[in-house]
Amino acid sequence: NRNNIETDCAGVETLVSRNGRFDFIYSISVIEHIGGRIGDTNAVATMWGALKPGGTLAVTFPVDRKYREELRDKRIYETQEKVGEKYFFQCHYDFPTIRERFLLPLQTQDYVLRFFGERVPGYFSSYEQRWMREGLNVTVEDARIMANNFSEYSNWDEMPGCGVCGLRAVKPR
């Protein structure tokens, strides 16, 4: 029944008081921009709490062979905190960090991880450098760039370098 669909576009902080309300929550390329040591973990826990039993959480985030936090000279979004002389921009997660910050707090085995990574190590880094030089307009080409230069890998160990992870988890009934 499609007549009973309600959609909402909101920051994760609005979900704190909405426990058990949603059938589906997604966060596409956002979670990595939440700064602080446990900011991303708290955001995932908040989204998870806002799901009804049987509800689905879908999250995507950048991954790399080693965890790193990316800082930029300029504040890209209004929410980034200042770290020294630069601004926090985003995290790139490795597999141990994915497990620690996202999977363990969900306390469910009903999840799927999908990995989409660069075919040639270093490609994504060159893309990011272009993005920083030329600005946000570069991102208009993201779908084409992903289709032409990234592949899906069946597991973490097959990925040669940077990429994107998709996490889908279903809350137990």
Number of C-alpha atoms within 10 A of each C-alpha: 4 5 5 5 7 7 8 7 8 8 10 16 12 12 19 13 11 14 14 15 14 22 16 17 18 15 19 11 15 15 20 21 20 20 19 11 9 11 15 19 21 17 20 23 17 19 26 25 20 24 22 18 16 14 19 21 22 19 19 20 21 21 26 20 16 13 15 13 13 14 19 16 12 14 15 13 11 6 13 20 16 16 10 8 9 15 20 24 22 21 21 21 24 18 16 12 14 19 13 11 20 19 19 12 14 19 10 12 12 12 15 11 17 16 23 21 27 23 19 13 13 12 16 20 13 10 15 14 11 13 14 14 10 11 12 11 9 14 14 9 9 12 9 11 14 16 9 11 13 20 15 16 17 12 11 19 11 11 22 16 20 26 26 21 24 17 20 17 20 22 20 13 7
